[in-house]
Amino acid sequence: MWAGADPRSSGPAWGDDEDFDDEEYSSALTAAAYSKNAEILKRLKPDAKKDDLDNLLACAATFGRVETVRYLLDLGAKPNDKPKGGSTALGKCLSSSLQFRSFGYGDSLYGSPFKASKYSVSDPLDTFRLLLERGALWRPNDAREVGQVRRNLYECEPDVTLEIVERLVKHSAGLQEAIHSLLRTPAMKKHLVPVARNLLRMGFDVRTPEQKAEDARQKERYRQWALRELASRYNREEIYREIWSEPILHVAKRYKLSDVGLAKVCRKLNIPRPGRGYWAIKAAGKTTPKRPPLPEPSIQR
């Protein structure tokens, strides 16, 4: 720069052994955007009027250069640059940056059982968070891009996927369809077993059949516990006798409940109640429906 070099001139990068066409050459600005040191790009002084800041932003996001991304956003780079909406930089962060950072950790590469932790991919995650905070939207171009992100996440611990989904949902940055597509494969569901219930709370059911069966058993165990607790507080036979002797509104007051509250108790404890209009029919001296017997409680001991 001191000698008068133009950082915008294009040419082959240092160390390139292949013969590239002219259109494949890159500039010093582009190389600086890829660099880990944001100060290099700052010293080259990119100009929003002269330079394609959006492309530089995508280059920086490709390797998770969070400080460079921050600098370019502050300089005027658009977080969403796609014609139909969406962020190229955010897509690069998920499809490329995660891949480079998790390389060497996953079992598909060297037979290692270890997955990349949040710490291992901290730079891509920091870049991802920053882009979302600036309004970037994840709009993958096609199924191939979604598949690449999915393969990257296979090489990371499940909580990395959990955070990505949580933040996409929090910032309304990802379409439900795209997130479902990312998580839908059997291999991904198996990978996400440790965080499946966390994802379920956000509306993404990635539980395995075994998890669903266990959840159903736990739900039934809780239901039975709640019924036993309720039965210990209320006498079924006594309530049954009372609600068939006078309107439930009167009975409920003695239990310090509303009629709706006592009706819920009856439903849970399997206590049959008089139907609508029963007391009006009885007051008119007409024949009322026969009172059904009190069935056995549906409580397992």
C-alpha positions, 0 to 999 in steps of 0.5 A: 500500500505504501508503494502504491499497490491497489488492494482492489486489483485482482490476481491469483492468491499467493500459493495458488498452484492451479491456473485460474481464469481471470474471473476466478482471481481475487483481490487483496480485499477479498483475501483480507476478509478471509483473514483472521485478523480484522485489522488487515481489512481495516487498513485496506479501507474498503469503501461502501461506494466502491466495493461489494461489502456484501460479498466481503461479508460473505467471505468473512462469514465463511470462516467465522471471522466475527470481528471482520463481520462486525466491522463490515456490518458497521460499514454498511454491508447488508445482512440480507443480500439475496434478491428474494430475502435471506442472508448469504453470510448466514448461509455461509456461516452454517454451511461452510464456517461450521464445516471448517471449525468442526473438521477433525472432531467428528467420527466420520473423518478419523474414526474418532467418537468425539464431536465438536463442542460449542467451544470448538466452534465458538467463532462460527457460533459468535458470527451466527449470533451477531448476524442474527442480532443484525437481522439476518435471515436463514433462507437456504437456496435448496435442499443441498444447502440444508443437507450440508448444514445437517452434515456439519451438525452431525460433527458437533455435539447436540447442544450446538444444533439446539442453540442454532435452532433456539436462536433461529426461533428467537429471532424469527430468522428461520422458516419452520419448514426449513428447520423441520427439513434440517432435523427430519432425518432418522440419523439427525433424530438419533444424533439429537436424542440428548436434546430432543425434549428441549426441541419439542418445547419449541415445536420440533418433535425429533424424538425417537420411537423409544423416547416417545414410548418412554414419554408416554409412560412418564405421562401416564405415571404422572397422571396416576400420581395426580389422580391418587393425590386428588383422591386423597383429598376428596371422597368419591362416594360422598361427592357422588351422593351429594351431587345427585341430591342437590345442584352442583353449585350448592355442593361446590360451595361446601368444598370452597370450589366453583361449580366448574372446579367441582365438575373437573374433580368429578371428571378426573375421579370418574364420578358421573354427574346429572346432565344439563337440565336435570334439576329443571326436569325434577322441579317440574315433577317430570321423570328424570333420567336414571342415576348411573352407578358409581364406576370403579376409579381409574386409578392404578395402585 
